[in-house]
Amino acid sequence: MNMATKVETLDDPGYDDDAPLYEARRKIYPIAVHGTFRRIKWALLIITLGVYYLLPFLRWDRGPNAPSQAVLVDLANGRFYFFFIEIWPQEIYYVTGLLILAALALFLMNAVAGRLWCGYLCPQTVWTDLFQAIERMVEGDPRERREKLKSATRTQRAFEAAAKHALWLMVAWWTGGAWVLYFADAPTLVWQLFTGTAPLVAYLWIAILTFTTYVLAGHMREQVCTYMCPWPRIQAALTDEYAYNVTYRYDRGEPRGSLKKTEALRAAGVPAGDCVDCRQCVAACPTGVDIRLGSQLACIQCGLCIDACDTVMNKVGRPTGLIAYDTEMNVERRLKGLAPVSKILRARTLLYSALILIVGGIMVAALATRGSEGVAVIHDRNPLFVRLSDGSLRNAYSLRLVNKQSMPRRFAIAVDGVPEARLEIVGGISQTENGHPVVEVGPDQTYELRALVSTAAKLPANASLPVTFSITDVAGGETTTAPDHFKGP
């Protein structure tokens, strides 16, 4: 049923809107355009997809007993490798920092030039661009497709449709395949996939990602950007009048009309705009937006309408830039006869930039100063302490020693903060260094042990003394510590 809604406004209480309440989807087949922004998009598409597909095969020598894949998410061993950086599970705060940096960078891009991410770098945009290029390569531009509907045979159209979907599925399959390569040694996994010996979970995830890529980039396209993605709604609250956006300069384009009409008006001395109402900006838009109606939720700010309009302006002998990256404030200033202004450096952008530098600086400093060893301490809770037969007090602790290097290391364990403290490792440790027990931790591994700390010294009532456990690399001398407390009655 075609439901219509009646809208009453303050200006016209009797206004009837006969448009349907829910508009059916219009299939959008954007035309191919050529120009600066199209070249930028092609360059970014090649770079981003090249990195995504090829990065798992890049090697990085980390020495013996360590994987040689430059970027690897090793779920089995709880490690994330990124070139010379190795992140352990307890260092998840680095991932949190990266997410914060990504959010701040997104906010900064939005403050400077609107939806730059959406138009040029978003995976949905990149893969949709690629799928549309395949569609045009196989079936032709929209104009050619309309002609084929009149002349091509059913067999020819079926063959082209099958070829298009086959290429889409091939790209989608390799997209899913490339993703799983980040979670295992890429050359090994490729061979296992080819021979049918790969783990079942690899085939499952490839199937899931193949399906989602095929559906989202091949069929849903602009619906993902308009209805599924939350960013268009969020960025509207983060922008301001100084942000550059793809803008139809209505101060120059209006009143619009056909080329013959506007030329006749100019010949008669009547003002006329530069827009010739060719609708090439709409035909080039991947989301079907008419930029001349102003900023819209579906507009991803990709700049293709700029290339389309500039091409037409060159053909009709008028200045380019009728559609361009501009601010709404500048359009209004030109209407008032004022010079345009640019305020890229303002409180909003300076704040985002400062936060990026601060968070990035903290992360770099933390990475540069972090050690290749670690120790964590957990005090036994039941009981908190034990009174021994000789009258001394004993506390028990669980220690986890971490060796982040790719070679085995020997650590001497010491405790400080408790007077007359005696340290005993449960299970017995035969090796000692300067009177301290020594344990060996394998390459890129952790080692758990129980430590007993006893003292015969007289402690104050309700004692809770700060105690520090330290481990020292016997060979290299690196030391790290962990604090806790020694409890008494």
C-alpha positions, 0 to 999 in steps of 0.5 A, a space after each residue: 500500500 502506498 502510504 502518504 503523509 500530510 505535512 502541515 508547516 507554519 508557513 503553509 498549514 494546508 500543504 499536502 505532501 504526496 510523496 510516499 512515506 517510505 521511498 523504494 530504493 532506486 538502483 544507482 549506476 553512476 557514470 564514469 568520470 575523469 578528473 583530479 578527484 577520480 585520479 586521487 580515488 584510483 590512487 588511494 584504491 590501489 594503495 589501500 587494496 595493495 597494502 591489504 592484499 599483500 601485507 600478510 606476505 611481507 617478511 620481518 626477521 625477529 630472530 630464532 623462535 619468533 614468527 617471520 611475518 611482518 604483521 601477524 595476529 597470533 591468537 594461539 599464543 596471544 601475541 600481536 606482531 607489527 614489524 618490530 613491535 610485539 604486543 602481549 595480552 597484558 599490553 592491550 592498552 596499546 590497542 586502546 591507544 590506537 583506537 583513540 588515535 584513530 577516532 581523533 584522526 577521524 574527528 580532525 579530518 571531519 573538522 578540516 574537510 568533512 567526510 574525507 574518510 567516507 569519500 576516499 578511505 572507507 572500506 565500503 567506498 573502496 570496494 564499492 568503487 572496485 565493484 562498480 569499475 568491474 561492472 562498467 568494464 563488463 557491461 559498459 557505462 549506464 548509457 551503453 547498458 541502456 542501448 544494450 537493453 534495446 539491441 543485445 540478445 538475452 544470451 549476451 546480457 546473461 553472459 555479461 551478468 554471469 561474468 560480472 558476478 563471477 568477477 565480484 565473487 572472485 574479488 570478494 573471495 580474495 578479500 576474505 582470504 586475505 583477512 584470514 592470512 593476518 592470523 596465520 603464516 600467510 604462505 603456509 596457510 595459502 598452501 593449506 587452503 589450496 590443498 584442502 588441509 587448512 583449519 575449518 575455521 579458516 574456510 568458515 571465515 573466508 565464506 563469511 567475509 566473501 558473502 558480506 563483501 559481495 553483498 555490501 559492495 555489489 548489491 547494497 552499496 549506497 544503502 550501507 552509507 545512508 542507512 547502516 553506517 552511524 558516522 554520517 549522523 555522528 559527524 553532523 554534530 562534529 562539524 562547523 561552518 568553517 569545515 570544507 565540504 563538497 559544495 554547490 556554489 549557488 551564489 554563482 550557479 543560480 538561477 540555473 537553466 539550460 545552456 540555450 536559455 542562459 545564453 539567451 538571458 545573458 544576451 538580453 542583459 538578464 543575470 543567469 547562473 552558470 549551472 546549465 542543469 545538465 545533471 551530470 553531477 547527479 549521474 556521477 554520484 555513487 549515492 545518487 545525491 543532487 549536490 545542488 540541494 545542499 548538504 545531505 546525509 547520503 553524500 559521502 563527499 567523494 568529489 566525483 560531482 566536482 570532476 563531472 561539473 568541471 568537465 561540463 564547464 570546460 565544454 561550455 566555456 565557463 570557469 570550473 569550480 561551480 562545485 568545489 570543496 568550500 564552506 557554507 560560510 564562504 558561499 554566504 559571504 560571496 553573496 554579500 560581496 565579502 571576500 572568502 575566509 579560511 580558518 583551518 587552524 581554529 580551536 577545534 582543529 588545534 584541540 584535536 591535533 594537540 590530543 593526537 600529539 599527546 596520545 601518540 607521544 605517550 604511546 611512543 614513550 611507553 613503547 620506547 621505555 618498556 622492558 622485555 621482561 615483566 613480573 606480576 604478583 598476586 597475594 594469597 587471600 585465604 589465609 592472608 598470613 600464617 604464623 609458623 611454629 617458630 613464631 615467624 610470619 609467612 605470606 604466600 604469593 603467586 608470581 608470573 614472570 614474563 620473557 618477551 625476548 626470542 631466547 631463554 633467559 635466567 632471572 634472579 628473584 628478590 624481595 624488599 620491604 620486609 625486615 629480615 625477609 626470607 624468600 622461598 620458591 615452592 618446588 625448590 630452586 637449585 640455582 642461585 645468584 648472589 643468594 637469590 633464587 634463579 629461574 629460567 623462562 623460555 623464549 617468548 613465554 611466561 613462567 608461574 611460580 609460588 613464592 613464600 616470604 617469611 620474617 621473624 621480625 616483630 611487626 606492628 599491630 595490623 601490619 601491612 608493609 609495602 613489599 616489592 618483588 624484583 626480577 633481574 636478568 642474570 646475563 643482561 642486568 635488566 630489572 623490573 619490579 612489582 609491588 604488593 603488601 606483607 600482611 600481619 596480625 
